[in-house]
Amino acid sequence: MERPGLSTTPALAVAFSPVARAGVLPGYLTRAWHRAQERFRSPRVRETLARVLARFRPRAENVGANVQATEHEALGRDGVVFFPGFISAETAASLRESLGKLECHDPWRKALGNFRIEAAPTGTHVAEITETPTLLALQRLALDPRLIEVASKYLGCKPYLDCVSAWWSIPGNDSPQEAENFHRDNDSIRFLKFFLYLTDVNADCGPHKFVVGSQREARLLERRRYTDDEVVAAFGESRVLEIQGKAGDAFMEDTFGLHKGQLPRTGFRLLAQFRYSVTPTIFRSPIIVAGKAPGTGATSLLHSG
């Protein structure tokens, strides 16, 4: 199996923010609220509670200036909206080059410690890049006005940004593990995740799958992993969307809807993720970087300033 190597193409100028604090944990109230909200399984109840909480958050400014009505309608109806060519192939290559130099860890086998992607231990499915939040280019992308406006309109308030992460999905394993099976996320009472492909993703490279409209439907609501057969039986095969794309393509999704990142058969997949939510989550970044956020549209929990 060929491991991803660093490109011989010179990367664009890349800057990293210094780490202000590491090993940051969610507060007691965040943890308590998380345990409470994940008990609410009805999509309608969750949406109602989120609207109430949004009233206590600042209102987002200039919402609608950069958001197409069709984007907001698609997100509300389907649970996913697409941003083809969100960044250029050259920018994606530069980010891939920079992230490829950082150490990773296996989130399901933390005892393995840190490693470089080219030396990923046998049996590792996902190699999460530990210091992703320090990459200034990703911070700026996460606070892009268009993304913030889409998230603000969907959430009904100024969103929290508490996650800028990236990981490699690794081929060579026989069966799916954890989030490579269909599931619903329970990060917050209402939230969105933005996914940015940093490698080309075809049918063999572990494309993301999402059940269109499932974020609104009261079916398969248990907190567990689901098989493909269970999902198709409940929603029909036509509603299971497989998202392939080029490096630089992106999409935003309400991942309370059923979804999975498939087990790659061949090539490594590199993906970046940003999370926007009505409330802080227990899955917040454990790294806080020094300085102010490069934008004011969201409440960033990643910056010390």
KEFI-233611 format. One record per residue (C-alpha): residue number from 1; residue in three letters; x, y, z. Coordinates in steps of 0.2 Angstrom, whole numbers, plus 5000, padded with zeros to 4 digits. Each point is the difference from the previous one (the first is absolute). Layout:
<rs>
R num residu   px   py   pz
R NUM    ALA    X    Y    Z
...
</rs>
This chain:
<rs>
R num residu   px   py   pz
R   1    MET 5000 5000 5000
R   2    GLU 5007 5017 4995
R   3    ARG 5002 5012 5014
R   4    PRO 4997 5019 4996
R   5    GLY 5016 5009 4998
R   6    LEU 5004 5018 5001
R   7    SER 4998 5009 4983
R   8    THR 5015 5006 4990
R   9    THR 4990 5015 4995
R  10    PRO 5005 5016 5011
R  11    ALA 4986 5004 5012
R  12    LEU 4993 5017 5001
R  13    ALA 5005 5010 5015
R  14    VAL 4992 4993 5016
R  15    ALA 4999 5007 5017
R  16    PHE 4997 4992 5016
R  17    SER 4993 5008 5016
R  18    PRO 5009 4997 5016
R  19    VAL 4991 4989 5013
R  20    ALA 4994 5010 5015
R  21    ARG 4993 4985 5009
R  22    ALA 4999 4981 4996
R  23    GLY 4990 4986 5009
R  24    VAL 4985 5012 5002
R  25    LEU 4984 4990 5006
R  26    PRO 4982 5006 4999
R  27    GLY 4993 5008 5015
R  28    TYR 4988 4992 5013
R  29    LEU 4984 5008 4993
R  30    THR 5005 4995 4982
R  31    ARG 5002 4982 5005
R  32    ALA 4983 5001 5010
R  33    TRP 4991 5007 4986
R  34    HIS 5007 4988 4988
R  35    ARG 4993 4985 5010
R  36    ALA 4983 5009 5001
R  37    GLN 4998 5005 4982
R  38    GLU 5005 4983 4993
R  39    ARG 4985 4992 5008
R  40    PHE 4989 5010 4989
R  41    ARG 4998 4990 4984
R  42    SER 4985 5007 4991
R  43    PRO 5006 5012 4986
R  44    ARG 4985 5011 5003
R  45    VAL 5004 5002 5019
R  46    ARG 5018 5003 4997
R  47    GLU 4997 5014 4987
R  48    THR 4987 5008 5013
R  49    LEU 5013 5000 5014
R  50    ALA 5013 5007 4988
R  51    ARG 4989 5014 4995
R  52    VAL 4998 5005 5019
R  53    LEU 5018 4999 5003
R  54    ALA 5004 5010 4985
R  55    ARG 4990 5015 5007
R  56    PHE 5013 5001 5014
R  57    ARG 5014 5001 4988
R  58    PRO 5006 5016 4990
R  59    ARG 4992 5003 4983
R  60    ALA 5011 4997 4985
R  61    GLU 5004 5016 4990
R  62    ASN 4997 5002 4982
R  63    VAL 4992 4983 4998
R  64    GLY 4995 4997 4982
R  65    ALA 5012 5012 4992
R  66    ASN 5010 4985 4993
R  67    VAL 4988 4986 5002
R  68    GLN 4989 4994 4985
R  69    ALA 4982 4996 5004
R  70    THR 5003 4983 4992
R  71    GLU 5014 4996 5011
R  72    HIS 4990 5003 5016
R  73    GLU 4985 4991 4993
R  74    ALA 5010 4985 4995
R  75    LEU 5008 4999 5017
R  76    GLY 4983 5001 5009
R  77    ARG 4992 4987 4988
R  78    ASP 5014 4988 4996
R  79    GLY 5012 5002 5015
R  80    VAL 5015 5004 4989
R  81    VAL 5006 5014 4988
R  82    PHE 5014 4999 4988
R  83    PHE 5015 5012 4997
R  84    PRO 5009 4993 4984
R  85    GLY 5017 5007 4998
R  86    PHE 4999 5009 5017
R  87    ILE 5019 5002 4999
R  88    SER 5012 4997 4985
R  89    ALA 5009 4984 4996
R  90    GLU 5016 5010 5004
R  91    THR 4994 5006 5017
R  92    ALA 4994 4982 5004
R  93    ALA 5017 4993 4995
R  94    SER 5009 5013 5012
R  95    LEU 4988 4995 5014
R  96    ARG 5003 4982 4997
R  97    GLU 5019 5003 5000
R  98    SER 5000 5009 5017
R  99    LEU 4988 4988 5008
R 100    GLY 5011 4985 4994
R 101    LYS 5014 5007 5010
R 102    LEU 4991 5000 5016
R 103    GLU 4998 4985 5012
R 104    CYS 4984 4990 5002
R 105    HIS 4992 4989 5012
R 106    ASP 4987 4986 4999
R 107    PRO 4985 5006 5010
R 108    TRP 4994 4982 5004
R 109    ARG 5017 4994 5005
R 110    LYS 5008 5015 5009
R 111    ALA 5013 4989 5009
R 112    LEU 5009 4999 4984
R 113    GLY 5005 5018 5002
R 114    ASN 5005 5012 4986
R 115    PHE 5007 4994 4983
R 116    ARG 5002 5007 4982
R 117    ILE 4988 4995 4987
R 118    GLU 5013 4990 4990
R 119    ALA 5003 4990 5016
R 120    ALA 4982 4997 5005
R 121    PRO 4998 4984 5011
R 122    THR 4992 4985 4992
R 123    GLY 4982 4999 5003
R 124    THR 4998 5019 5001
R 125    HIS 4984 5006 4991
R 126    VAL 5001 5018 5004
R 127    ALA 5015 5011 5004
R 128    GLU 4995 5016 5007
R 129    ILE 5012 5014 4998
R 130    THR 5003 5007 5018
R 131    GLU 5005 5018 4997
R 132    THR 4988 5004 4986
R 133    PRO 4993 5015 5009
R 134    THR 5017 5009 4999
R 135    LEU 4999 5001 4981
R 136    LEU 4996 5019 4997
R 137    ALA 4993 4996 4982
R 138    LEU 4987 4988 5007
R 139    GLN 4995 5012 5014
R 140    ARG 4997 5013 4986
R 141    LEU 4990 4988 4990
R 142    ALA 4989 4995 5015
R 143    LEU 4996 5018 5003
R 144    ASP 4996 5004 4981
R 145    PRO 4985 5012 5000
R 146    ARG 4990 4989 4988
R 147    LEU 5002 4985 5012
R 148    ILE 4995 5010 5015
R 149    GLU 4985 5007 4992
R 150    VAL 4994 4983 4994
R 151    ALA 5002 4993 5018
R 152    SER 4993 5016 5008
R 153    LYS 4984 4999 4990
R 154    TYR 4998 4981 5003
R 155    LEU 5003 5002 5019
R 156    GLY 4991 5016 5003
R 157    CYS 5014 5009 5009
R 158    LYS 5019 5004 5000
R 159    PRO 5008 4982 5000
R 160    TYR 5013 4993 5011
R 161    LEU 5016 4994 4990
R 162    ASP 5008 4987 5012
R 163    CYS 5008 4988 4988
R 164    VAL 5012 5001 4985
R 165    SER 5007 4982 4997
R 166    ALA 5007 4989 4987
R 167    TRP 5003 4982 4998
R 168    TRP 5006 4987 4987
R 169    SER 4989 4985 4997
R 170    ILE 5011 4985 4996
R 171    PRO 4997 4985 4989
R 172    GLY 5005 4982 5003
R 173    ASN 4988 4995 5013
R 174    ASP 4987 4986 4998
R 175    SER 4985 5007 5009
R 176    PRO 4993 5018 5005
R 177    GLN 5003 5007 5017
R 178    GLU 4990 5012 5010
R 179    ALA 4995 5015 4989
R 180    GLU 5003 4990 4985
R 181    ASN 4983 4993 5004
R 182    PHE 4984 5010 4998
R 183    HIS 4996 5010 5015
R 184    ARG 4993 5017 5007
R 185    ASP 5011 5013 5008
R 186    ASN 4994 5007 5017
R 187    ASP 5013 5014 5001
R 188    SER 4987 5013 5005
R 189    ILE 4982 5003 5000
R 190    ARG 5002 5008 4983
R 191    PHE 5016 5002 4990
R 192    LEU 5008 4998 4983
R 193    LYS 5016 4993 4994
R 194    PHE 5010 5006 4985
R 195    PHE 5010 4987 4990
R 196    LEU 5014 5005 4989
R 197    TYR 5008 4987 4989
R 198    LEU 5019 5002 4999
R 199    THR 5003 4985 4988
R 200    ASP 4990 4994 4985
R 201    VAL 4987 4988 5007
R 202    ASN 4993 4987 4988
R 203    ALA 4989 4985 5004
R 204    ASP 5016 4990 5006
R 205    CYS 5006 5014 5011
R 206    GLY 4987 5000 5014
R 207    PRO 4987 5013 4994
R 208    HIS 4989 5007 5013
R 209    LYS 4982 4993 5000
R 210    PHE 4984 5010 5006
R 211    VAL 4982 4995 5001
R 212    VAL 4991 5015 4992
R 213    GLY 4987 5008 5012
R 214    SER 5003 4988 5014
R 215    GLN 5005 5014 5012
R 216    ARG 4981 5004 5000
R 217    GLU 4993 4983 5001
R 218    ALA 4996 4989 5016
R 219    ARG 5007 4984 4994
R 220    LEU 5015 4990 5006
R 221    LEU 5003 5012 5014
R 222    GLU 5009 4989 5012
R 223    ARG 5017 5004 5005
R 224    ARG 5010 4986 4991
R 225    ARG 5008 4996 4984
R 226    TYR 4988 4993 4986
R 227    THR 5004 4988 4986
R 228    ASP 4997 5005 4981
R 229    ASP 4985 4988 5000
R 230    GLU 4992 5008 5014
R 231    VAL 5002 5018 4993
R 232    VAL 4994 4994 4982
R 233    ALA 4985 4991 5008
R 234    ALA 4995 5016 5010
R 235    PHE 5003 5013 4987
R 236    GLY 5002 4992 4983
R 237    GLU 5016 4999 4990
R 238    SER 4996 5015 4989
R 239    ARG 5002 5011 5015
R 240    VAL 5017 4994 5005
R 241    LEU 5012 5013 4992
R 242    GLU 5018 4996 4996
R 243    ILE 5011 5016 5000
R 244    GLN 5015 4998 4988
R 245    GLY 5010 5015 4995
R 246    LYS 5017 5009 4996
R 247    ALA 5012 5007 5012
R 248    GLY 4993 5017 5005
R 249    ASP 4981 4995 4999
R 250    ALA 4990 5002 5016
R 251    PHE 4983 4997 5007
R 252    MET 4991 5006 5016
R 253    GLU 4989 4987 5009
R 254    ASP 4988 4998 5015
R 255    THR 5008 4984 5006
R 256    PHE 4986 4996 5012
R 257    GLY 4995 4993 4983
R 258    LEU 5006 4982 4997
R 259    HIS 5017 5000 4992
R 260    LYS 5017 4991 5000
R 261    GLY 5017 5002 4993
R 262    GLN 5003 4984 4990
R 263    LEU 5015 4988 5002
R 264    PRO 5012 5004 4986
R 265    ARG 5004 4985 4988
R 266    THR 5015 5008 4992
R 267    GLY 5007 5018 5002
R 268    PHE 5002 5010 5016
R 269    ARG 4986 5014 5003
R 270    LEU 5005 5016 5009
R 271    LEU 4985 5011 5006
R 272    ALA 4999 5016 5010
R 273    GLN 4985 5003 5011
R 274    PHE 4993 5015 5009
R 275    ARG 4985 5000 5012
R 276    TYR 4988 5014 5003
R 277    SER 4987 4998 5014
R 278    VAL 4987 5009 5011
R 279    THR 5009 4995 5016
R 280    PRO 5018 4994 5004
R 281    THR 5003 4982 4998
R 282    ILE 5010 4987 5010
R 283    PHE 5009 4996 4984
R 284    ARG 5008 5017 5000
R 285    SER 5018 5002 4994
R 286    PRO 5012 4996 5014
R 287    ILE 5012 5013 4993
R 288    ILE 4998 5019 5002
R 289    VAL 5011 5011 4989
R 290    ALA 5007 5016 5005
R 291    GLY 4993 5016 4992
R 292    LYS 4983 5006 4994
R 293    ALA 4989 4991 4988
R 294    PRO 5002 5006 4982
R 295    GLY 4982 5005 4999
R 296    THR 4985 5005 5011
R 297    GLY 4986 4991 4993
R 298    ALA 5001 4985 5012
R 299    THR 5004 4998 5018
R 300    SER 5017 4991 4999
R 301    LEU 5005 4988 5014
R 302    LEU 5016 4997 4991
R 303    HIS 5008 5017 5003
R 304    SER 5007 5007 5016
R 305    GLY 4997 5019 4995
</rs>
